[in-house]
Amino acid sequence: MSIYNQPRRRVIQLLIVCAMLLIISRLFFLQIIEKKYSKLSDANSVLCKIIYPSRGIIYDRKGRSVLQNDVMYDLMVTPYSVKDIDTMALCNLLQIDKADFKKRILNSILKNGRVRQSIFAALLTQETYSKFQESMYLFQPGFELVQRQIRSYPYSTAANILGYIGEISPQMQTNPAFSAYQMGDYLGMTGLEKTYESVLMGKRGTQYLVKDNLNRPQGPYEKGEFDTSAVAGKNLDLSLDIDLQVLGERLMHNKIGSIVAIDPQTGGILAMVSSPTFNPNLLTGSYRARNFSRLVADTTKPLFNRAIQGTYAPGSSMKPLTALVALDEGIITPAFGYPCHGAYLACGRSIACEHSEPGHAANLRLAISHSCNSYFVNLYRMEVDARQWGGVKKGHQKWYDYMTSFGLGHRLGIDIPGEYAGYAIDTVGMNKRYHGQWNSCTELYVGMGQGAVSVTPLQMANAMCIIANKGFYYLPHFVQKIENDSSSLLAKYKERHTVAHVMDTAYSSVIYGMEDVVEHGTGRNAQIEGEIVCGKTGTAENNAIVNGVLKKMKSHAFFVAFAPRDNPKIAIAVIVENSGYGGTYAAPIAGLIMEKYLHDTISIKKKSVVKTMLEYNTMDPIVMAKSRLDSLNGATAKMTTDQILNFYFHN
């Protein structure tokens, strides 16, 4: 061998020797010095028992627990160890037959193997658990009672917000994201339970127990030397006001729609109602699976969160946004007026207006307060046809950019899963829909909140935050704080988002117009004594295809608002489907919610309004007749109007 290769050979030899020494030293440590693994490997009579941690509690903005942990027990089985037990006694306790017993054993083997524990009977009732305690010796070895914490909901509310927990499925276990979970583990399936699973779940502990020759636990192994303690999950502090949530759900009973209320100064969600809703206690305990199937099949779709998944034409509630675009582009001033005589005729079609008296749209403030359709469809045309953009196609894209900056047409990023994006058509969409042949008359309806635009109630409540704050917002969210947490999980909800570059003066003009809507316009039903409320009604057309024919249905009622005008503390969006005018049905509900939040009570003068809203029913009689939701919800759905009124007006 060449003398030039000798140094390289010595380096390789040295590396091999070092690797061998490292391996030998590690083996010496594990087999001679470290006793932990040798003891465990030799302990064939040791049972490893998992200790499940307490799941984190969730509190509302006033520190009230909106859910809590209750203790129940799962009956676990290790199929390999099931020998010579009293099968008949076990079947009698569970009220099953031998065929069902064999089927459950087989399912346990298929899911988790013969030598691992699986759930044989989940979440036993207290009565069944007590009977098992007395006769557990008849079913050993093979069966064991394992303590399990389940959720309970003292306020029986906020089901679509909080979500529910369930056992991990075999399909989920194939996903690497759930590699830390074992069969029998519970985790968040929807809502806040799912989003914040990593902090709510805590950390499992282990306990090693010595077993006798009959496989029965006798005591701790090695005095608990190898045991690890369970670490409780972290608690969540919400912006949610549970009193507001309860009130909102009661006011929306027997109605289809939604309420979203946000604190504009933080983006914290104060209430989010999706109606019809359900009692969250239905999805906990031993009847969870059966109740879930009933909720899925119910004609009123209570599992569908209309606040973030329902999409609607915003109607006139969008007109303030149309006005802001025109003011920011410099196309109009607050003094700009339009000579509306009851309809808009400029595009060869008649678009009716609610008013025909002269001067009702003499300036922007009057046009907003009178909700003049002609004024706002004309504004849209002026915006997209503005010379500064160089043509309608570029002008419409600029309009679309404004809408997205206001939070429309895309997900906002709320901290519960399932949010829909809504829809706002851009230039590409217009070209595709109209094969490139279109102008400002083609979709002029978007200026008044109809046509190619749809929004979620969450998006409209957030838009009110933007106007209330005169140009900025925080991402809407529920969780304000995670206790004992130093991560950046909530950082994005603390960031301030500035909208375009709309001037304060533009916002002021729109705000004063919205004040007039409530003071002496269509939003008078949202007035609050001692407060200046700024709002906008919307009556959105609702068309449906029935048996292949387009049918005009009863309109959806929209109302958006914030209060007070100066230093606003609450922004809100309310939609009541198939009810008619926004000022008649949505505005009173919004006014009651805002008053409750701002004053912590409702004026006795509003008792008749509360009674009317509680008794008002907008649901399709056929859908309602087929629904079994009220019977499922139990006592909370059966409260009479008088009982609710006595609760709020007990003085």
Secondary structure, 3 states (H helix, E strand, C coil): CCCCCHHHHHHHHHHHHHHHHHHHHHHHHHHHHCCHHHHHHHCCCEEEEEECCCCCCEECCCCCEEEEEEEEEEEEECHHHCCCCCHHHHHHHHCCCHHHHHHHHHHHHHHHCCCCCEEEEEEECHHHHHHHHHHHHHHCCCEEEEEEEEEECCCCCCHHHHCCEEECCHHHHCCHHHCCCCCCCEEECCHHHHHCHHHHCCECEEEEEEECCCCCEEEEHHHHCCCECCECCCCEEECCCHHHHHHHHHHCCCCCEEEEEECCCCCEEEEEEEECCCCHHHHCCCCHHHHHHHHHHCCCCCCCCHHHHCCECCHHHHHHHHHHHHHHHCCCCCCCCCCCCCEECCCCCCEECCCCCCCCCCCHHHHHHHCCHHHHHHHHHHHHHCHHHCCHHHHHHHHHHHHHHCCCCCCCCCCCCCCCCCEECCHHHHHHHHCCCCCCCCCHHHHHCCCCEEECHHHHHHHHHHHHCCCEECCCECEEEECCCCCCCCHHHCCCEECCCCCHHHHHHHHHHHHHHHHHCCCHHHCCCCCCCEEEEEEEEEEEEECCEEEEEEEEEEEEEEECCCCCCEEEEEEECCCCCHHHHHHHHHHHHHHHHHHCCCCHHHHHHHHHHHHCCCCCHHHHHHCCHHHHHHHHHCCCHHHHHHHHCCC
